[in-house]
Amino acid sequence: MTDDKARKRAIRARMAATGEPYSVAARHLDTALAELVGMREQAGDREGAEALARQGVEAGDSVGLRLLAKMRWAAGDVEGIDALVRSGAAGGDVRALRSLAAARLHFGDVEGGAALFLQAADAGNVEALRDLAGLRKQAGDVQGAEAFYRRAADGGDVWSLAELARIRERAGDHEGADALARQAADAGNTSALRVVAKMREWAGDGEGADTLAQEAADAGDPEVQLMLAAMRERAADSGPEPETAESAQAARNRGGPPLVRWVRVEADFPGGPPWAQPR
C-alpha cells in the first residue's frame, strides 16, 4: 500500500468512526499526531517522538514529515535533512517542501533551499514565491525579487502587492507605488499605504505622504492614526501650507477620531495644532 493510500484509509476510518467530513477528519488526524509528538518531546523522549513522526510519514501524513524536519533541524542533523529531501517523502505537499527548504537555508544551503521553494512554487504555493523573492532581495537582486513578488501577487498574495509598492517607491516610481498600495488596500491590506506614506514623507513630500496616510485611515487601518497625527505635527512645526491644515480639518469633519489625544503638546500650541483642536 502506498503512503497516500494508507493516509486515505486512515482518514476514512476516522470518518466512519466520527461522522466527520473528509477535510475535518484529515485535520484532526494531523493535529493528533502533532500533539502526540509534542508530548513525547516535552517528556524528553526524543526517540519516541521521532518514531511517532516516522509512523506518520509511513502513513502518508505530511505533518509527520514536517515534524521530522523540525526535529532534524533542532538537532543540527544536516544529513538527516538531506535524507528526507532525497526520500521524496514530501511529494507535492507544499508545506512540507517549505519546511525542508527552511531547514536547508538554516544550515547554509541557499541553493538547495531555493530549489525546494521553487518546487513548492511550481506546485502553486504563492508563499513559496514570496520566499524566493526574499532570497533574491537578500542577494541584492531587486529585479529578481520583483519578478517573484509579481508572480505571487498575480496568484492573489496581497502581501506581495505591499512589497512591490515598497520596491516601486524606492525606485522613484511614485505612481506605480501608489497604484500598488491602493490595490493592496482594496484587497484588505492597508499596510502598504501606510509604509509608502512614511517613505514619501522621508523623501520630503509631506503632502503626498498625508494623502496616502489619510487614505489608509479612511480604509480603516488601525495603526495609521498615531502616525498621521505625528506627521501633521511635524508639518505644523515646519510651517504647513494652508491647504494642508484645511485638508486635515476636513478629515476631522468626516468623523475621524480626534487626533489631539496623540499630539504632543507644544508651547506654540497649548492644546495641539489648530487643526487638531477638539470640536
C-alpha positions in Angstrom: 0.0 0.0 0.0 1.4 3.4 -0.9 1.8 6.2 1.6 -1.0 8.1 0.0 -3.4 5.2 0.1 -2.5 4.5 3.7 -3.3 8.1 4.7 -6.6 8.0 2.9 -7.5 4.7 4.6 -6.8 6.2 8.0 -8.9 9.3 7.2 -11.8 7.2 6.0 -11.6 5.1 9.1 -11.9 8.2 11.3 -14.8 9.4 9.1 -16.6 6.1 9.7 -15.9 6.3 13.5 -16.8 10.0 14.0 -19.0 11.0 11.1 -16.7 13.9 10.2 -16.3 15.2 6.7 -13.1 14.2 4.9 -11.3 17.5 5.4 -12.2 17.7 9.1 -11.1 14.1 9.7 -7.8 14.8 8.0 -7.1 17.9 10.0 -7.9 16.1 13.3 -5.5 13.3 12.4 -2.8 15.8 11.7 -3.5 17.7 15.0 -3.5 14.5 17.0 -0.1 13.4 15.6 1.4 16.8 16.3 0.1 16.7 19.9 1.4 13.2 20.5 4.9 14.1 19.1 4.9 17.3 21.2 4.1 15.3 24.4 6.9 12.9 23.7 9.4 15.7 23.2 8.3 17.5 26.4 8.8 14.3 28.3 12.4 14.2 26.9 11.7 11.1 24.8 13.2 12.3 21.5 13.5 8.8 20.1 9.8 8.2 20.8 8.8 11.5 19.3 10.8 10.7 16.1 9.3 7.2 15.9 5.8 8.7 16.1 6.6 11.2 13.4 8.1 8.5 11.1 4.9 6.4 11.6 3.0 9.5 10.3 5.3 9.7 7.3 4.8 6.0 6.6 1.1 6.5 6.7 1.3 9.3 4.2 0.9 12.1 6.7 2.8 15.2 5.6 2.6 16.6 9.1 4.9 13.8 10.2 7.4 14.9 7.6 7.3 18.5 8.8 7.7 17.4 12.4 10.7 15.2 11.4 12.3 18.1 9.5 11.8 20.3 12.6 13.5 17.7 14.8 16.4 17.2 12.4 16.8 21.0 12.3 16.8 21.3 16.1 19.4 18.5 16.3 21.6 20.1 13.7 21.4 17.0 11.6 22.2 18.2 8.1 22.5 14.7 6.7 19.1 13.8 8.2 17.5 16.8 6.4 19.2 15.7 3.1 17.9 12.2 3.6 14.4 13.5 4.0 14.7 15.5 0.8 16.2 12.6 -1.2 13.4 10.3 0.0 10.9 12.4 -1.9 8.5 11.9 1.0 7.3 15.5 0.7 5.8 14.7 -2.7 3.7 17.6 -3.8 2.9 18.8 -0.2 4.0 22.4 -0.4 4.1 23.0 3.4 6.5 20.0 3.8 8.6 21.3 0.9 8.8 24.8 2.5 9.7 23.2 5.9 12.6 21.3 4.3 13.6 24.4 2.3 13.8 26.5 5.5 15.8 23.7 7.2 18.3 23.7 4.3 18.6 27.5 4.5 19.2 27.3 8.2 22.2 25.0 7.5 23.6 27.4 4.9 22.4 25.6 1.8 20.9 28.5 0.0 20.9 26.9 -3.4 19.2 23.7 -2.1 16.6 25.7 -0.1 15.8 27.8 -3.2 15.3 24.7 -5.3 12.8 23.4 -2.8 11.0 26.7 -2.6 10.8 26.7 -6.4 9.4 23.2 -6.3 6.7 24.4 -3.9 6.0 27.5 -6.1 5.6 25.3 -9.2 3.0 23.4 -7.2 1.0 26.6 -6.9 2.2 27.9 -3.5 2.3 31.7 -3.5 4.1 31.9 -0.1 7.0 30.0 -1.7 7.2 32.6 -4.4 7.4 35.2 -1.6 10.2 33.2 0.0 12.1 33.2 -3.3 11.6 36.9 -3.6 13.1 37.4 -0.2 16.1 35.3 -1.1 16.6 37.4 -4.3 16.3 40.6 -2.2 18.9 39.4 0.3 21.2 38.7 -2.6 20.8 42.2 -3.9 18.8 41.2 -6.9 15.9 43.7 -6.8 14.7 42.8 -10.3 14.6 39.1 -9.5 12.8 39.8 -6.2 10.3 42.0 -8.0 9.6 39.3 -10.6 8.8 36.7 -7.9 6.6 39.2 -6.0 4.7 39.9 -9.1 4.1 36.2 -9.7 2.9 35.9 -6.1 0.7 39.0 -6.5 -0.8 37.6 -9.7 -1.6 34.5 -7.6 -3.6 36.6 -5.1 -1.0 37.3 -2.5 -1.8 40.8 -1.1 1.4 40.9 1.0 3.4 40.7 -2.2 1.5 43.7 -3.5 2.7 45.6 -0.5 6.3 44.6 -1.1 6.0 45.6 -4.8 4.8 49.0 -3.7 7.9 49.4 -1.5 10.1 48.4 -4.4 8.5 50.8 -6.8 8.7 53.7 -4.2 12.4 53.1 -3.7 12.9 53.1 -7.4 11.3 56.5 -7.6 8.1 55.2 -9.4 5.7 57.1 -7.2 2.7 56.5 -9.5 3.4 52.8 -9.6 3.9 52.6 -5.8 0.6 54.4 -5.2 -1.3 52.2 -7.6 0.1 49.0 -6.0 -0.6 50.3 -2.5 -4.2 51.1 -3.3 -4.6 47.7 -5.0 -3.4 46.1 -1.8 -5.7 48.2 0.3 -8.7 47.3 -1.9 -7.7 43.6 -1.2 -7.7 44.3 2.5 -4.1 45.1 3.3 -3.7 48.8 4.1 -0.1 48.5 5.4 1.3 49.4 2.0 -0.4 52.8 2.0 1.0 53.4 5.5 4.5 52.3 4.6 4.6 54.2 1.3 3.3 57.3 3.1 6.2 57.1 5.5 8.7 56.7 2.7 7.1 59.7 0.9 7.5 61.8 4.0 11.2 60.8 4.3 11.6 61.9 0.7 10.3 65.4 1.6 6.8 65.0 0.0 4.7 65.8 3.0 1.5 66.5 1.0 1.8 63.2 -0.8 2.5 61.4 2.5 -0.5 63.0 4.1 -2.8 61.9 1.2 -1.7 58.3 1.4 -1.9 58.1 5.2 -5.4 59.6 5.1 -6.4 57.0 2.6 -5.2 54.3 4.9 -7.1 55.9 7.8 -10.3 56.1 5.6 -9.8 52.4 4.7 -9.8 51.5 8.4 -6.1 51.0 9.1 -5.9 50.6 12.9 -2.3 51.7 13.2 -2.2 54.8 11.0 -3.8 57.4 13.2 -0.9 57.9 15.5 1.5 58.1 12.6 -0.8 60.5 10.8 -1.0 62.8 13.9 2.8 62.8 14.2 3.2 63.6 10.5 0.8 66.5 10.8 2.5 67.8 13.9 5.9 67.8 12.1 4.2 69.6 9.2 2.8 72.2 11.6 6.2 72.7 13.2 7.8 73.3 9.9 5.0 75.7 8.7 2.4 73.7 6.7 0.8 75.3 3.8 -2.8 76.4 4.4 -4.3 73.7 2.3 -2.6 71.0 4.4 -4.2 72.3 7.6 -7.5 72.7 5.8 -7.4 69.1 4.5 -6.6 67.9 8.0 -9.6 69.8 9.4 -11.7 68.4 6.6 -10.6 64.9 7.5 -11.7 65.6 11.1 -15.0 66.8 9.9 -15.6 63.5 8.2 -15.8 61.9 11.6 -12.4 60.5 12.2 -11.1 60.1 15.8 -9.9 63.3 17.4 -6.2 63.3 16.7 -5.5 65.7 19.6 -5.2 62.7 22.0 -2.0 61.6 20.3 -0.5 65.0 19.6 2.4 66.2 21.8 1.6 69.5 23.4 3.8 72.2 22.2 4.4 75.7 23.8 3.2 77.2 20.5 0.0 75.1 20.5 -1.1 74.6 24.1 -4.0 72.3 23.0 -2.3 70.9 20.0 -2.1 72.3 16.5 -5.2 74.3 15.3 -6.4 71.5 13.1 -6.3 69.0 15.9 -8.4 71.0 18.4 -11.4 69.3 19.9 -14.7 70.5 18.4 
